[in-house]
Amino acid sequence: MRILFCMRFKLKYNLAILISGCICYNVLSACLRQYKATGENILELNKENIKRIIFIVVICLIIFWGLNNYSMILNGVEYGISIFFPFILGLCIAFVVNVIL
């Protein structure tokens, strides 16, 4: 039982690392394509590029956290839908009644 838990735990973290790494790789490769196309040196460490790098790192960390805590995120989405469901249902009923009349 313990081995199965450890394997599932490892798989979950490895999957999260793989997906966040792929997203970061795609962002960095887009920066490299921009460098090749425009000739603008986006890899020098000026103020704008440091902000860009920090933004990429923060996005990767948020994605990593989200993939590790997907059940908490799904619970939040479910709670939000449960709050707005009566309003959406009311709009649908009003639309149907308006078409009939």
N, C-alpha and C positions, 0 to 999 in steps of 0.2 A: 504494500500500500504506500509506504513511504517513498519507494523508488518511483512509483507512478506519479506521486505528487511532485517530486523533484523534477521529473521529466517534463510534466506539464508546466511547471514554474519556469524552467529553462526555455521551453519552447515559446512561452508567452513573451519573455524578455527578448529572446533572439528575434522573434517576429517584429516586435516593436523597434528594436535597433535597426533591423533590416529595412523596414519601411521608412523610418525617419532618415536613415542614411541615404536611401534612394532619392528622397525628396531633396535633401541637401545637395546631393550630387547633381541632380537636374538643375537646381538653381545656380550652382557654381559653373556648370557647363554652359548655361545660358549667358552668364557673365563672360565666359571665355569666348563664346561666339560673338558677343557684342564687341569685345576687344579686337577680334579678328576683322570684323566688318567695319568698324569705325576708326580703329587705330587708337582709340582713347585708352590710355593706360589705367584700367580700373583696378589694377593690383597694387598700385602704390598706396602707401598708408597716409592719406590725407584725411581730413575731418569727415568728408562725405563718405568715403569708402569704409572708414571705421564704423560709421553709423550703419552702413549696408551690411557689414560683417556681423555686427551685433544683432541686427534685425534677423539675419539668417539663423544665427545661433539660437535666438529666442524662439523663433518659429519652430526650429527642430526640437527644442526642449518641450514646447507646448504640444507638438505632435507626439513626442515620446510619452509625455505624461498622459495625454488623451488615450493613446493606445493601451497604456497600462491600466487606466481607470475607466475603461469604456462602460462598465456597468453603472458607475456613478453618473456619467454623461447621459446614458440612456434613461436613467431614472429622472434626471433633470428635464430632458426633452419630454418624457411621458408626463411629468408634472405640468409643464408648460402647455402641452396639448390638452390636458384635462381641465386647465383653467379656461382656455379659449374655445373648447369644444361647444359649449352652449351658444356662444356668439356665432360660430360657424354654422351650427345647426339652424339657428334662427334665421341667418341670412339665406340658407338654402330653402327653408320653408317659405320665407317671404318671396323668394324668386319664383318658386313653383306656384304659389297663390297668385302672384302678379301676372304670370303667364296665363293662368286659367281665367282670371277675370278680364 
